[in-house]
Amino acid sequence: MLCAAFPRSMLAAMNFPQYRPRRLRESAALRALVRETELSANHLVLPLFVREGRRLRRPIASMPGQFQLSVDELLKEAAAAFAVGVPAVILFGIPDRKDERASGACGIVPKAIRALKKELPELIVIADVCLCEYMSHGHCGVVRDGKVDNDATLPLLARAAVAYADAGADIVAPSDMMDGRVAAIRAALDRAGHKQTPIMSYAAKFASAFYGPFREAAENAPRFGDRRSYQMDCANGEEALREVAMDIAEGADIVMVKPGLAYLDLVRRVKDKFGYPVAVYNVSGEYAMLKAASANGWLDEKAVALEMMTAFRRAGADIILSYWATDVARWLSETR
C-alpha cells in the first residue's frame, strides 16, 4: 500500500510510464544533484587510545590499523586526521596502574589533551568520561558488595570531567550509564568555571556484543560479571527515549546512540523526537567485521564503510564517531 501521506493526485502522477525514477540515476552527476543525504568530513570524530610512553604504537590485534599510542604518536595520528578534514578526536586513556578509585582517570588523558591543544589548537578534543579503563575490576563505577554503586560513582565521574575541562577539553562525553551522571557533571563543570564546556552524553548506550574488540583496545574487560545492570537491554526502544530525555533534562548538549548499525531505528527516533544534535558510535565490532571481510576479499572496505557512514547520516546522525574517520575524510576528498 502506498503511503497515505501522499495526496491522491500526486500518487496518480507517480504512475509508470509517466514517472520513471531511473531518469535521475542515469549519470553520476545527476545522482549527485538529487542526493538527499550529505556526507562530509565535518561530521566525523576519530577515537584514539592513549597511554604513557614514547614512540609507542602498540597494535590492537582485533582492530587492524588501530593502536594504543603514546602522546607523541597520538599527536601524529591526530594531525594526520586534521590535515584531511577530520575536525575532532575523542580520547580513551589506558593507565599504567589501576585501582578501585579510578585514580588514573586524571592522569594520561589530561596530559594528552594539553599536548593536542598546544599543537593543534583548532582541533576539537573530546574526552570520554568513564572509569572502566582505570578500575582494577574493570567496571564503570565504584563496586561495593559485588555491585556497582551508582551514587558513589557520580563524584568520581564529575572529578574526571573537571580535570579534562581544566586541561582544555572542548567537550566531555560521559559513557558510563550511571543514573544522574549528566546532572552531576554539569554542576561540577559549572562550579569549576566551565559553564561553556558542552556535554556529549552516551545517552542510549546498549549492553552490546559489538563492543568485543574495544575491550582489548582499552584493556577494560570486567573482572567479574558484566555491564547489563547499567548499560541498556538491546530490546528496549522506549526506554532509550526516556534515557535521552533524562540526559537532556540534566543538561546534555549532544546525545549519543551506541552502537550504530543495529540501532539506526533509534537514531531516527531520537532525532525526530528531540531535535537535539545526535551522535552515533560506529563501534569496534562493526569496524572489525568489515576489516576481516575485506581482508578475505569478501567485501570492498571503502565502499561498505562509506555506505555505513551514509546510513548513519540518513538515519539522522549529526556526528559519527568512527575508526574510519581519517580514511573516510580522505576518500571523500578524492571523489570531489
C-alpha atoms as one frame of an Amber mdcrd trajectory, in Angstrom:
protein
   0.000   0.000   0.000   1.384   3.404  -0.966   1.977   5.930   1.795  -1.217
   7.736   2.831   0.824  10.920   3.320   0.880  11.421  -0.457  -2.213  13.169
  -1.914  -4.131  11.013  -4.413  -3.316  13.456  -7.215   0.387  13.056  -6.522
   0.123   9.280  -6.475  -1.542   9.379  -9.890   1.317  11.465 -11.257   3.791
   8.867  -9.966   2.432   6.054 -12.128   4.638   4.386 -14.738   5.306   5.308
 -17.546   4.755   8.985 -16.718   7.042   8.698 -13.707  10.371   6.947 -14.260
  12.663   7.171 -11.176  15.599   5.873 -13.237  15.716   9.145 -15.192  17.563
  10.754 -12.290  20.010   7.869 -11.901  21.414   7.988 -15.428  24.766   9.590
 -14.589  26.972  10.269 -11.569  26.313  13.998 -11.923  22.537  13.513 -11.891
  22.721  11.189  -8.901  24.808  13.735  -7.013  22.455  16.560  -7.958  19.417
  14.917  -6.328  21.202  13.145  -3.462  19.183  13.525  -0.277  21.854  12.774
   2.326  25.067  14.783   2.589  28.209  13.139   3.960  31.302  15.184   4.673
  34.338  15.071   6.920  32.727  17.760   9.091  30.571  15.074  10.718  33.437
  12.787  11.786  35.180  12.127  15.098  38.248   9.867  15.346  38.562   7.719
  18.510  42.126   7.415  19.818  43.664   5.327  22.614  46.475   6.931  24.625
  48.896   5.568  27.223  52.191   6.550  28.838  55.478   6.118  26.991  57.316
   7.477  23.974  57.370   6.323  20.359  54.748   3.765  21.307  52.379   2.374
  18.664  51.018  -0.842  20.118  48.824  -2.622  17.539  45.321  -3.689  18.562
  45.061  -7.173  17.079  41.267  -7.274  16.781  41.158  -3.790  15.186  43.649
  -3.760  12.295  45.061  -0.290  11.698  44.298   0.916  15.249  46.859   1.360
  18.030  47.435   2.246  21.629  49.545   5.390  21.280  51.941   7.380  23.412
  51.262  11.110  23.417  53.916  11.878  20.778  52.418   9.283  18.422  48.907
  10.449  19.271  49.855  13.912  18.045  50.926  12.450  14.694  47.686  10.483
  14.320  45.535  13.484  15.226  47.498  15.778  12.906  47.056  13.360  10.001
  43.301  13.236  10.610  43.014  17.004  10.941  45.010  17.522   7.741  42.383
  15.650   5.692  39.474  17.456   7.323  38.514  15.472  10.432  37.540  18.183
  12.920  37.543  16.193  16.168  39.042  13.326  18.142  37.800  11.518  21.242
  40.314  10.192  23.762  40.344   6.950  25.760  43.119   6.501  28.307  44.964
   3.361  29.355  46.776   3.868  32.682  49.897   2.058  33.827  48.227   1.235
  37.152  44.607   0.639  38.117  42.849   0.852  41.484  39.352   0.858  42.934
  39.015   4.668  42.832  39.922   5.167  39.154  42.807   7.459  40.130  44.368
   7.095  36.683  41.392   8.842  35.075  43.047  12.156  35.888  46.473  11.167
  34.563  47.251  10.351  30.940  44.143  11.884  29.336  44.673  15.441  30.687
  48.306  15.166  29.589  47.209  14.210  26.076  44.589  16.968  25.953  47.164
  19.635  26.814  49.536  18.358  24.154  46.804  18.294  21.494  45.518  21.781
  22.298  49.070  23.136  22.176  49.964  21.536  18.837  46.531  21.576  17.153
  44.548  24.373  18.810  41.728  24.245  16.241  41.171  20.504  16.656  38.087
  19.688  18.748  39.222  17.448  21.596  36.539  15.314  23.227  37.318  13.433
  26.433  35.447  10.211  27.112  34.367  10.218  30.757  34.232   6.713  32.171
  36.035   4.765  34.862  36.254   1.221  33.498  39.736   1.620  31.979  41.070
   2.878  35.314  39.318   0.496  37.726  41.119  -2.667  38.861  37.832  -4.595
  38.493  37.012  -3.176  35.037  33.533  -1.884  35.856  32.339   1.636  35.082
  31.720   2.604  38.697  32.572   2.032  42.338  31.932  -1.582  43.351  30.505
  -2.359  46.789  29.409  -5.819  47.870  29.854  -7.075  44.321  27.584  -4.453
  42.752  28.219  -1.130  41.027  27.173   1.680  43.379  25.563   4.312  41.176
  25.568   7.287  43.565  29.068   6.676  44.914  30.346   6.768  41.323  28.989
  10.203  40.421  31.630  12.293  42.271  34.423  10.336  40.563  32.909  10.948
  37.134  32.481  14.632  37.918  36.087  14.854  39.130  37.362  13.355  35.875
  35.190  15.639  33.727  36.506  18.724  35.518  40.100  17.513  35.127  39.563
  17.145  31.386  37.957  20.571  31.078  40.772  22.100  33.136  43.252  20.546
  30.682  41.460  22.157  27.736  38.944  19.568  26.513  36.375  21.148  24.222
  33.685  18.554  25.061  33.309  15.950  27.800  31.469  12.730  26.965  30.181
  10.560  29.840  29.829   6.955  28.684  29.337   5.135  31.994  25.494   4.922
  32.012  25.136   5.786  35.700  21.810   7.445  36.518  22.227  11.159  37.231
  25.758  11.464  35.844  24.958  14.310  33.435  23.499  16.465  36.214  26.481
  15.732  38.462  28.975  16.574  35.728  27.114  19.720  34.671  27.049  21.010
  38.240  30.732  20.236  38.759  31.761  21.883  35.484  29.762  24.995  36.309
  31.275  25.260  39.786  34.756  24.936  38.283  34.181  27.783  35.821  33.461
  25.615  32.766  29.896  26.712  32.045  30.667  26.811  28.319  32.001  23.235
  28.143  29.423  21.057  26.340  28.427  17.569  27.435  28.040  14.880  24.792
  26.188  12.154  26.637  26.237   8.497  25.653  22.520   8.697  26.368  21.357
   5.389  24.862  24.296   3.031  25.292  23.369  -0.616  24.989  24.936  -3.713
  26.528  26.148  -4.916  23.163  28.118  -7.861  21.836  29.587  -5.446  19.259
  32.000  -3.999  21.850  34.312  -7.028  21.959  37.397  -5.565  20.248  37.159
  -2.374  22.328  37.806  -4.478  25.438  41.242  -5.285  24.025  41.871  -1.725
  22.864  41.008  -0.069  26.180  42.018  -3.010  28.407  38.728  -2.601  30.264
  37.063  -6.024  30.351  35.253  -6.512  33.691  36.947  -8.988  36.031  33.568
 -10.390  37.103  30.001 -10.271  35.846  29.019  -7.962  33.016  27.638  -4.458
  32.455  23.992  -5.342  31.930  22.918  -3.782  35.220  23.814  -0.324  33.901
  24.039  -0.483  30.098  20.735  -0.859  28.260  18.933  -4.003  27.114  19.161
  -4.187  23.320  15.419  -4.950  23.079  14.283  -1.633  24.585  13.478   1.358
  22.391  11.039   3.294  24.580  13.466   3.104  27.482  16.158   4.571  25.213
  13.943   7.587  24.584  13.434   8.004  28.335  17.207   7.850  28.877  17.737
  10.530  26.243  15.017  12.733  27.730  16.585  12.372  31.169  20.037  13.378
  29.951  18.669  16.391  28.065  16.793  17.493  31.178  20.028  17.193  33.176
  21.976  19.373  30.745  23.315  17.273  27.876  24.101  19.321  24.767  24.588
  16.360  22.396  23.082  12.884  22.819  24.545   9.655  21.504  23.216   6.284
  20.428  25.724   3.435  20.724  26.282   1.083  18.860  25.413   2.292  15.382
  24.351  -0.197  12.739  21.952  -2.307  14.803  20.347   0.801  16.331  19.663
   3.064  13.337  15.955   2.998  14.169  16.736   4.683  17.480  18.985   7.280
  15.869  15.989   8.307  13.764  13.552   8.215  16.684  15.839  10.292  18.898
  16.394  12.868  16.170  12.701  13.146  15.332  11.517  13.314  18.946  14.071
  15.691  20.463  15.667  17.639  17.607  18.959  17.745  19.504  22.377  17.143
  17.927  22.668  13.359  17.720  25.910  11.387  17.684  26.321   7.742  16.775
  29.276   5.479  17.549  30.395   3.174  14.729  31.799   0.719  17.257  34.765
  -1.644  17.329  32.830  -4.775  16.377  31.383  -3.081  13.303  34.887  -1.987
  12.352  36.439  -5.412  12.996  33.789  -7.277  10.975  34.348  -5.215   7.859
  38.118  -5.300   8.278  38.005  -9.096   8.439  35.652  -9.400   5.480  37.711
  -7.025   3.351  40.957  -8.816   4.271  39.389 -12.008   2.912  38.227 -10.286
  -0.270  34.560 -10.731   0.637  33.661  -7.031   0.843  35.018  -3.758  -0.519
  36.158  -1.902   2.605  35.927   1.605   1.148  32.526   1.106  -0.473  30.969
  -0.520   2.580  32.448   1.969   5.055  31.112   4.901   3.023  27.718   3.185
   2.814  27.722   2.802   6.609  28.542   6.486   7.111  25.782   7.497   4.718
  23.325   5.256   6.590  24.202   6.959   9.881  23.611  10.354   8.325  20.372
   9.259   6.633  19.105   7.945   9.965  19.614  11.391  11.484  23.099  11.398
  12.995  24.871  14.757  13.008  28.108  13.337  14.416  29.741   9.989  13.626
  32.448   8.533  15.851  34.340   6.074  13.672  37.729   4.388  13.483  37.471
   5.008   9.731  37.264   8.793  10.209  40.642   9.582   8.623  40.105   7.138
   5.769  36.577   8.382   5.099  37.713  12.010   5.031  40.453  11.100   2.564
  38.114   9.028   0.386  35.601  11.877   0.263  38.288  14.370  -0.767  39.403
  12.048  -3.572  35.891  11.897  -5.056  35.277  15.647  -5.220
